[in-house]
Amino acid sequence: MSTEPAPIEIAAWQGFVRHDVQGKAGRLSVRSGGPERGAPVLLCHSILTSSAIWHRQALALAARGHRVLALDSRGHGQSEAPRGPYAMDDLVADAVAALDHFGIVRAHVIGVSQGGMTAFGLGVRHPDRLLSLCVIAARADAPPPFAAAWDDRIALVQAQGIAALAAPTAERWFGPAFLAAHPAIAATLLDCINQTDPEGFIGCARAIQSLAYLDGVKQLQVPLTMIVGTNDQLLVQPMTELATLLGCRLAIIPGAGHLPQVDDPDEVDAAIKLHLREFGPVA
């Protein structure tokens, strides 16, 4: 039996404590662990999940001496869902509020999907708060076809609730073969998705539709690594093009889906470790 931490853990994490943080528009929940004097790492998750998807990475980072914060985005996990609409800058402001609450001036920020968009936003709006960025499965803009896809998802949730979106989302992220081969992960993922507040999902989806950080990202001076799975077909090309434009490292993980820290955690752990070895840690 594997002794590795589960890739998704909704319940309490060993060595971590939850804190309530006052965000821009409501209470945010943040898990904190690792030595207080360690180089800080802020973990930001995807839409429709929570900090739960960072379980394995958070424990590994804390064990390597980092101070780790894992934020539940507004309307996700245990964070409140203020009334929408939200903008991406609101999610960025929530991340800054988490850093401020813990007295952290600068941090390494690691984000996946919506969390990666938030990370880009931090780089554009608050570069002085960053030690480095590691962006997984995220783009910095929302071209019309990408933005339009969220309208159907929003309409489905408005009509039928989050549960109607859970299974199709899991399949889109990982594919039916992975879910069938890993029923425990699939079940926990669905539980995680179903905990999302509909207001929180709709607000964050509208924020994603207005994503417009590309011009600012082109001017980034913050150390950056990007990561994408080969099965995440809508993101491989834009992330490859952006990495070429910026001259940053791009780790492409064979066979991984939209949340590669879940379906190929070894490769993501290795990429994060390499990133932090090159650009940190700095306390």
Beta strands, then each sheet from edge to edge (+ up, - down):
strand 1: 16-22
strand 2: 27-33
strand 3: 40-44
strand 4: 67-72
strand 5: 107-112
strand 6: 130-136
strand 7: 224-229
strand 8: 249-253
sheet 1: 1+ 2- 4+ 3+ 5+ 6+ 7+ 8+
end
